[in-house]
Amino acid sequence: MADNTVVCINCRRVGPPPGPPALSCCPERKEVSAADVIGAFAAILPAHKCGLYITHNEHRDVYETVEEHLEHLEVFGAEDVVDRDTMIATGEVWRVQVYPHTPVGFYAFTGPTLEAVLLRCLEDSNG
């Protein structure tokens, strides 16, 4: 999925941005409420029967570099890392960890921005 992919706030269609100032591809372009934004956000999150966690810069809590942090995460073999070089350059690490069926098995998406990680979640859920 391209970096410029968006989800329409009205119909939830996934595609290219509609162009400013719209947040919608739909002709009526309704006013966007906080509830609309929250609903769109919830629609992007992966399906899960157990936990879902979003973390930001967890490496800073334990005085690790981004490289050290990613090495620790990758030990589990469940990590899908998006744009490692940008994370290292910026020091920014966003992560979505999902327990889809049971509290035992999980997978995770890690990237330099929340947008990159959520787009990867959306791409994964769309198959």
N, C-alpha and C positions, 0 to 999 in steps of 0.2 A: 504494500500500500504506500502510495506517495506521501511525502511529508506535508503536502498541501491538501490532504483529504480532510473533510469535515463531515459532521453529522447535522442534518437539517433539524433545527429546533422545533419545527412544526410536524413534519412527517417522518422524521428519523432516517431519511434517505442518506446513504453514504455516497459522497462524491466530491467534486472540486468545490472550492468556496464560491458562493453566489455573487461575491463582489460587494464592496462597501456601499452603504452602511448596513446592509441586510445580514441577518443571521439565519436566513431561511431561503430555500430555493422555491418555495411555494408562492404563487401570485398574490395571495392575500397578505402575506408577510405580517402576520399578527404581532402585536406588541409582545416582547419577551419578558416574562415574569421570572422571579426567582424560582418559583415552582417549576417552570418550564426548564430552566437551566438544571435544576436538581434532577428532574425526570430524565433529561438527556444524559446527564452524568451517570445516573443509575443504570440506564440502558447500555452503557459502554462497559460496565463492570462484568467480569466473567461470572457465569453461573457457578454457584457453590452451595453445597449443603452444610458445610462447616465454615470455618473462618476465612475472612479476606482482610488483608492488612495492607495499608499504604504507608510507606515510610519515606522520609526525606533526610539525607545526610546522616544516617545512622553511624557511619564511620567516625564522625566527629565526637560522638558520645564516648568513644573508647580510644580516642587519640590515635586512630589508624589513618594511613594514607588511603587514597582511593584504590591504589593497586593492592595493598594488603587486604582491604575490605573485600574486593572482588575475588581475591584468591580464597578467602575464607568462605564466601558464599558459594563458589564453584565446587567446593569439596563435596557438596550434596548432589551435584550432577543434575539439578532441577532448574538451573538458571538459564534464562534466555536473555543474553546481554545485548542491548542496542547501543551502538556507537561508543564503544569503550574509550576511544581516543578523546572524544569530547568530554566524557566524564573525568578523565585524568587531567585534561587541560583546564577545565573549569572548577573541579573539585565538587561538582554537583552530582549526587546519586539519588535517583528516585527509584522506588521498588514497589511492585504490587505482588504480594504473595497470596496464593489461593490454595485452599484445601477443598477440592471439588466434591469429594465423596465421603471421606472419613477424616478424623483428626490425625491420621497417620501420614498419608501421602500428600505431597504438595508440589506445586510448580510455581515459578516466579519469573517476572519480567523486570529487568533492571535497565535504566537508561538515564541520560543526562537531564531530561526534563519530564515533568508530569505528562505533558502532551505526547511525547514520544512513547512513553510507557503505556498510556491509555490507548493510543493508536495501535500499538502492538497487541494489546488485549482485544481490541475490536477486530483486528485482522485475524487473530487466532479464533475468535468466536464465530467469524464468518467463514471459517474453513479454508 
